[in-house]
Amino acid sequence: MFRCPNSQGVSPINCFDCIMRGFCARWLVVTDHELQNPAFIDDARAYTREWMNARGIAASELIDAILVELSKLDGNFKNEVWVTVVINWSDLFEVPEGLLFLGTDDAPRWRSALLDWISWNFHEVRPESSNSAFHGPISKARFIAIASSVRAINWGDTNVRHWGLRAANDNEAPG
């Protein structure tokens, strides 16, 4: 049985986050509602960048690093109504089979474009909310796959559970 890292040794049903949702959100796929919040996108990008830097992961190694870490966990991604979701990594991140056998230089260009996309979304430091839009459904699906995976891998870190949350006021501590 999966033990929620927040439950501190007690049954997952006693974890506050799990009780509030009615299930453990570790495996919840990033939702369209979350993607409408530019702060969520900024936080997911910044956390993933910090996670990559802390482990010395280059943009070209990100997908492999995520898959290795996911293989160490026990669970399945779910949607908002708790139905299992399969993330098809090969469709999102591998060179399409047709390009490999055409004898053209499209496959290296495709790989280069993918690495540029990963770099732009998760490796480069950008101003907050500089551009939270996704360019096409593949870009959105890739972001969902990476952000959902990084969230599941690092669920014990409270920063991950607070992606997209901001203070309701601008009050500063008395100083």
C-alpha positions in Angstrom: 0.0 0.0 0.0 1.3 3.5 -0.9 2.3 5.5 2.1 1.7 9.2 1.7 4.9 11.1 2.6 2.7 13.6 4.5 1.1 11.0 6.8 4.3 10.6 8.9 3.8 6.9 9.4 0.0 6.9 9.9 -2.6 5.7 7.4 -2.8 7.8 4.2 -6.4 8.6 5.1 -5.1 10.6 8.1 -3.0 12.9 5.9 -4.5 16.3 5.9 -4.1 16.9 2.2 -5.6 13.5 1.4 -8.6 14.1 3.7 -9.3 17.5 2.1 -9.4 15.9 -1.4 -10.7 12.5 -0.5 -7.7 10.9 -2.1 -3.9 11.2 -2.2 -3.1 14.0 -4.7 0.5 12.7 -5.3 -0.6 11.0 -8.5 -3.0 13.7 -9.7 -2.2 14.7 -13.3 -1.8 18.5 -13.7 -5.3 19.8 -14.6 -6.6 22.4 -17.0 -7.7 24.4 -14.0 -4.1 24.5 -12.7 -2.8 25.4 -16.2 -5.1 28.5 -16.2 -3.0 29.9 -13.3 0.2 31.5 -14.7 1.7 31.3 -11.2 1.2 27.5 -11.2 3.1 27.3 -14.5 5.9 29.6 -13.3 6.2 27.6 -10.0 6.3 24.2 -11.9 9.0 25.5 -14.2 11.1 27.1 -11.5 10.9 24.0 -9.2 11.8 21.7 -12.1 14.7 23.9 -13.0 15.9 23.9 -9.4 15.4 20.1 -9.2 17.5 19.6 -12.4 20.2 21.9 -11.2 20.5 20.3 -7.8 21.0 16.9 -9.4 23.1 18.1 -12.3 20.5 17.1 -14.9 21.0 18.6 -18.3 18.0 19.4 -20.6 19.0 16.4 -22.7 18.8 14.1 -19.6 15.5 15.3 -18.1 13.1 12.7 -19.5 15.4 9.8 -18.6 15.9 11.2 -15.1 12.2 11.5 -14.6 11.5 8.0 -15.9 14.2 6.6 -13.6 12.7 8.4 -10.5 9.2 7.3 -11.4 10.3 3.7 -11.7 11.2 3.8 -8.0 7.7 4.8 -7.0 4.5 2.7 -6.7 1.4 4.4 -8.1 -0.5 5.4 -11.2 -1.4 8.9 -12.5 -5.1 9.7 -12.0 -7.3 12.5 -13.3 -9.7 14.7 -11.2 -12.3 11.9 -10.9 -9.6 9.4 -10.0 -9.5 7.5 -13.2 -6.1 6.1 -14.3 -4.4 8.2 -16.9 -1.6 6.8 -19.1 1.1 9.3 -20.1 2.4 8.1 -23.4 6.1 9.2 -23.1 7.1 7.8 -26.5 4.5 9.8 -28.4 5.5 13.0 -26.6 9.3 12.8 -26.3 10.7 10.3 -28.9 11.5 10.9 -32.5 8.5 9.7 -34.6 9.3 6.4 -36.2 8.5 7.7 -39.7 11.3 10.3 -39.4 13.9 7.7 -38.5 13.6 5.7 -41.7 13.1 8.5 -44.3 16.8 9.1 -44.8 16.4 12.8 -44.2 17.8 15.1 -41.6 14.4 15.6 -40.0 15.1 13.4 -37.0 18.0 15.4 -35.7 16.0 18.6 -36.2 13.1 17.1 -34.3 15.4 16.1 -31.4 17.0 19.6 -31.4 13.5 21.2 -31.3 12.5 19.0 -28.4 15.7 19.9 -26.5 15.1 23.6 -27.2 11.5 23.2 -25.9 12.7 21.5 -22.7 15.4 24.1 -22.2 13.0 27.0 -22.8 10.3 25.6 -20.4 12.4 24.1 -17.6 16.1 25.0 -17.8 16.2 28.8 -18.6 15.6 31.4 -15.9 12.8 33.7 -17.1 10.9 36.5 -15.4 7.8 35.4 -13.6 4.8 35.1 -15.9 6.9 36.0 -18.9 5.0 33.6 -21.2 2.8 31.0 -19.7 1.1 30.1 -22.9 1.5 26.8 -24.6 2.0 26.6 -28.4 -0.2 23.7 -29.4 -1.6 20.6 -27.8 1.7 18.7 -27.9 3.5 21.4 -25.9 0.7 21.4 -23.4 0.7 17.6 -23.1 4.5 17.6 -22.6 4.3 20.2 -19.9 1.5 18.2 -18.2 3.7 15.0 -18.3 6.8 16.7 -16.9 5.0 18.8 -14.2 2.8 15.8 -13.1 5.9 13.6 -12.8 8.1 16.1 -11.0 5.2 16.7 -8.6 4.8 13.0 -7.9 8.5 12.4 -7.5 8.8 15.3 -5.0 5.4 15.2 -3.3 7.0 15.2 0.2 8.3 18.8 -0.5 5.7 21.3 0.6 6.8 23.7 -2.2 5.5 21.2 -4.7 2.0 21.1 -3.1 1.9 24.9 -3.1 2.6 25.5 -6.8 0.5 28.4 -7.9 -0.5 29.7 -4.5 0.3 33.3 -3.6 -0.4 35.4 -0.5 -3.7 37.1 -0.5 -2.2 40.4 0.5 1.1 42.3 0.2 1.7 42.6 3.9 5.3 42.2 5.0 6.6 41.1 8.4 7.2 44.0 10.8 10.8 45.0 10.6 
